[in-house]
Amino acid sequence: MYRQIALLLIGILIGSTFTMYFQGRDIESREPERVIRVGALRAIYHEIYLIKGLGLDEYVPAEVEVKIYPHGTAMMTAFQAGELDIMYVGTVPAMNAFSAGAKIKVIAGTNLGGTSLVINKSSGIKRLKDIKGKKILVPGPHNFQDVVLRAIILPRANLTEEDVIIEYEGDKGMMIHRLVSGEADAAIVWEPHVTRMLFDENMNRRENIEVLVPWNEIISEDPSKGYRYSSSCLVVGEEFLRENEDLVRAWVLIHALAIEYWKRNPKKASEIISREMERIAQVSISPEMVEEAFKRVRLSLDPAIDSMKLFSEKSHELGFSKEKVDVEKLYYPEIQREVERIMRELFHEQQ
């Protein structure tokens, strides 16, 4: 159903030219006339895995190439080198790159929540202040988790970055190994890797690993507010947007459709994400583990602009960005709003 709806909605959104393009054509064998180079992380909340698994990208009139990166800073470096067009990337690396002159726009959100601080209980950490002097693993320099740790979590414990040992570990498998084995005391990371730390591959709960700062207490210790942050977002290069707005509109639409599928079919969505993460990103993770991970993150088209403003300030204070980013200039909401309107109309009519 979702594949047919994608064709219908894209035709509505970018005009009859798209629909005419496919009349009488076999989509699988069509001649690609353009290319979209998409970057993503090994994160369950990057909708590219659902998009590919559902075949929604087949309804965009371009060949789609997917490239996986260890963290957002590496992805933005690749964009600056001319290797990417659309990115599922951390909000902080995106803002840092924008501050440094990258010509990009945030065109939608991907998720709310998803980051947790996890500890090995043998470290002796029982309360947040106990992380003093401990070794904490972070996925990459100047990324979302790096900013959260330095600018929010440590000050909450009345600590500074000089009070802990921060090490960057981009290999998530190695990060899990180092935490579980006790080589590191704590780690801050995104889903599904939090869940991969908490459970072994057979979904047995590891007794020596627990969450110290949960996903919904990151920006506030009130769980009803602490999850309202967008740790990543959907970003496009300005030049690509200017020259290929029809493709970008089509992409935001299938992105929104993937989110809607997840909301209505969470169990099946977990199965698809599990399969596609192994196929595309070489991450072996069971559907049960993906389903468990979604207890700590929500897919969302909302980029949570207020949280982006907060992290812009924090990143600048840490010296990670040249200047505090004017998020209103970075955010291009027109396509997202149009897609939201069409989705509301369509799914309201189906109810």
Buried (B, 14 or more C-beta within 10 A) or exposed (E): EBBEBBBBBBBBBBEEEBBEEBEEEEEEEEEEEEEBBBBBBBBBBBBBBBBBBBBBBBBBBBBBEBBBBBBBBBBBBBBBEEEBBBBBBBBBBBBBBBBEEBBBBBBBBBBBBBBBBBBBBEBEBEEBEBBBEBBBBBBBBBBBBBBBBBBBBBEEBEBEBEBBBBBBBBEBBEBBBBBBEEEBBBBBBBBBBBBBBBBBEEEEEBEEBBBBBBBBBBBBEEEEEBBBBBBBBBBBBEEBBEEBBBBBBBBBBBBBBBBBBBEEBEEBBBBBBBBBBBEBBEBEBBBBBBBBBBEBBBBBBBBBBEBBBBBBBBBBEBEBBEEBBEBEEBBBBEBBEBBBEBBEEBBEEEE
